[in-house]
Amino acid sequence: MRVDDALVLRLAKLAKLAPPPERVEQLRGDLVRILDMVEKLNDLDLDGVQPLRYVTDSEQVLRPDTVGPHLDRATALANAPDSDGEYFRVPRVL
């Protein structure tokens, strides 16, 4: 894969980044080194290697998805610092 400044700038735009012009060359070199490391994985002989599902012999045991006890609306809102009686009021984020 050919890595040039245009590719670095395109990837930066997709990632919503705006690197200064003096960093583009450094980022291009970093990307080339990363792709070279990933390319080394193609040299591995993986014939006969089974996919690894679990690192240990035990599997994750999930609890059943059942409805449990919960707070009613009035009790939950009674502890709220600010509410309108039906919903929690929180500071505006945007």
N, C-alpha and C positions, 0 to 999 in steps of 0.2 A: 504494500500500500504506500502510495506516495503522500508524504506529509509535507505540506507547504503552509505558508502563512495564511492563505485563503481558507484552508481547512481548519486551522486553529481558530481563526476569527469566526468561522461558521459554527464551530462547536461552542465557542464562547457565547455566541448569540443564542444558540439553543439552550445553553445553561443560564441564560440571563445574566451574563458577566460582561464586563467592559474592561478588559485588561489594557493598561497603557501600552503604547507602541513599543516602548523599550522592553517590555516583558514578553512580547509575542515570540521572539527568537528563543528565549529560555523555555517558554511553554512548548514550542515546537520540538525542542530537544528532549524535554521531559516526555512528550507524547511518543516520540520515536523510541526512547528507551523502554517505555511501558509496552509498546507493541512488540518490541524485540523480545521482552521477557515472556509475553503471552505466546509468541511464535515458538518458543522453545518447548511448549507443551505438545506441539505437533510431533516432536521427535520421540516422545515416550511410546514404548511398546505396551499397549494396553490390551493385547489379545489375551483372552481368558480371564481378565480381571472383572469380577462381579461388582456391580454398583453397591456402594455402601449405603445402607438404609439407616442404621443406628450405630453409634460408636460403642455403646455398651449393649449387653444382652437384654436389658430391661427396656420395655417399650413405655412410652408415656401413657399413663392411665388417666383418662379424662373423666370428670365427674358427669353424672347424667344431667341433662338440661331440663331442670324442673323449676316450676314457680315456687318461690319461697316466701317467707314473710317479708313485707315491705311497709314503708311508711305511707300513710294516706297524705293527700295533698296539704291539708290544714296543718298537720304535725310538721311536715317538712318545711312549710313556709313560715311556721312559727319561729324557727331558728334563723331565718334569713335576715341579713342586715337590711335588705330593701326588697320589697315585693309589692305587687299590686293586688294581692289576694288570690291571684290565679297563677302567676308566673314569677320566677326570680327576676330581679332587675340587676343587670350587670353593666359596668362601664362600657361605652361604645369603643370598639376596637379600631374601626376604620373611620 
